[in-house]
Amino acid sequence: MNKLLLIGALPPPVGGDAVWLKNFINHSLNQDLNIKIINTSFIGQRASQLGNNFYFLDEFRRTIKIWGLTFFNLILFKPEVVHLNCNCSKFGVIRDYF
């Protein structure tokens, strides 16, 4: 059984990355995969008020959560493959780069 760590957004909101990840999970049910998912969806005010507003504190908390879960899963789950759906926004690319 192959171990796979997926880092990406799950619905809601429904968008390109979220739909891809949902379809991949549905497809993987027929495969011999052990999958862990780190959900990178919006949290806080930005999750309830989708738009172009940027809430620094919410994004900071979200970044720390994503990084913490990633390192935790790399150490304990020891995946063979890690797939990251990078958000192509000016802050998303910087966060995912690190």
Secondary structure in CASP SS format (residue, H / E / C, confidence):
PFRMAT SS
TARGET T0000
AUTHOR 0000-0000-0000
METHOD secondary structure of the structure
MODEL  1
M C 1.00
N E 1.00
K E 1.00
L E 1.00
L E 1.00
L E 1.00
I E 1.00
G E 1.00
A C 1.00
L C 1.00
P C 1.00
P C 1.00
P C 1.00
V C 1.00
G C 1.00
G H 1.00
D H 1.00
A H 1.00
V H 1.00
W H 1.00
L H 1.00
K H 1.00
N H 1.00
F H 1.00
I H 1.00
N H 1.00
H H 1.00
S H 1.00
L C 1.00
N C 1.00
Q C 1.00
D C 1.00
L E 1.00
N E 1.00
I E 1.00
K E 1.00
I E 1.00
I E 1.00
N E 1.00
T C 1.00
S C 1.00
F C 1.00
I C 1.00
G C 1.00
Q H 1.00
R H 1.00
A H 1.00
S H 1.00
Q C 1.00
L C 1.00
G C 1.00
N C 1.00
N C 1.00
F C 1.00
Y C 1.00
F H 1.00
L H 1.00
D H 1.00
E H 1.00
F H 1.00
R H 1.00
R H 1.00
T H 1.00
I H 1.00
K H 1.00
I H 1.00
W H 1.00
G H 1.00
L H 1.00
T H 1.00
F H 1.00
F H 1.00
N H 1.00
L H 1.00
I H 1.00
L H 1.00
F C 1.00
K C 1.00
P C 1.00
E C 1.00
V E 1.00
V E 1.00
H E 1.00
L E 1.00
N C 1.00
C C 1.00
N C 1.00
C C 1.00
S C 1.00
K H 1.00
F H 1.00
G H 1.00
V H 1.00
I H 1.00
R H 1.00
D H 1.00
Y H 1.00
F C 1.00
END
